[in-house]
Amino acid sequence: MKEFIKVMKALSDPARVRILKMLQHKTMCVCEIQTVLDKAQSTTSKHLKILEDAGYMQIGA
């Protein structure tokens, strides 16, 4: 149940859903995602970490 909740929380933020949709189309670096989202680098990195923790991606792989 904890994993399910983690996944649902990861998808509850529109910015994170947007990141997933962008990455479906092409590989992007943090700076590119940051520019599209118009967010700070630290905020973008936090979003990516939450997605990674939920099992949606492997950062640095």
N, C-alpha and C positions, 0 to 999 in steps of 0.2 A: 504494500500500500504506500510505503514511503517513496518508492521510486515513481509510482503513478503521480503522486502529489508533486514531486520534483519536476516531472515532465509538464504537468498542467501549469505550474507556476512559471516555468520557462516560457510557455506559449501564451501566458496571460498578458505579456507586454507587447504592444504593437511594434515597437522598435525591433524586438527580437524576432518576431514573425517576419518583419521586413528583411532583416539580415538573412534569415533562412531562404526567403524567396530570391534575394539577390544572388546568394551563393549557389542556388540551383542552376543559374544561368552561366556563371563563370567564377573562377577563383579570384578572390580579391584580397588585397592586404588591408590591414587595420586602417591605414591612412585613407584608403579609397572608401571603405565603409563609413569611416568617420565623416568624410566630406559629404557623402550622400545623405547621411542621417543628420548632418549639421549638429553633431554632438562633440563633446570634448573627447580626447583620446582615452582618458581614464574611464569615462562612462562607456565608451564603445568597448573597451577591453573587459569591463565588468559584464556587459551583456554577452560577450563572447564566452567568458568564463562560465556564466550561468548555463548557456547552451551546451558547452562542453560537459559540465557536471551532469546535465540531464541526458547526455549520451547522443547529442545531435551532431557532434563533430569532434575531431581530434586536432587540437591546436599544435602546430609544429611537426605534424606527421608528414 
